[in-house]
């Protein structure tokens, strides 16, 4: 049985817009992906996000929400809206690797997407390049 899943990317300023553009370049248009940015009008944002979460929650088996900052306004709003919606999962501090992994699993029809794996992908995609350390390794 193939279940229907959707994602929402939301955050401050142009966070979601940036993700949308990157995903379009890397994977093309994804109908299961939705993007909402929090600009200046918090009230309109909250209503738009609530309407989208309610709609997707009612019409899909799982909704994955990716927000920019853990405990930031988009995270708090999404968490509050989804409190009584067990099919909605909200991630804070999201990065592009997490979203791409989730979309890929949705596109491949993965039945059960493991949220712990999505978190691990996000954590493992963060790295630090240190030029001085590289030159030490190359000179040894």
HELIX and SHEET records of a PDB file:
HELIX    1   1 UNK A   15  UNK A   27  1                                  13    
HELIX    2   2 UNK A   42  UNK A   59  1                                  18    
HELIX    3   3 UNK A   73  UNK A   81  1                                   9    
HELIX    4   4 UNK A   96  UNK A  107  1                                  12    
HELIX    5   5 UNK A  115  UNK A  124  1                                  10    
HELIX    6   6 UNK A  131  UNK A  139  1                                   9    
SHEET    1   A 4 UNK A  33  UNK A  38  0                                        
SHEET    2   A 4 UNK A   5  UNK A  12  1                                        
SHEET    3   A 4 UNK A  62  UNK A  67  1                                        
SHEET    4   A 4 UNK A  88  UNK A  91  1                                        
END                                                                             
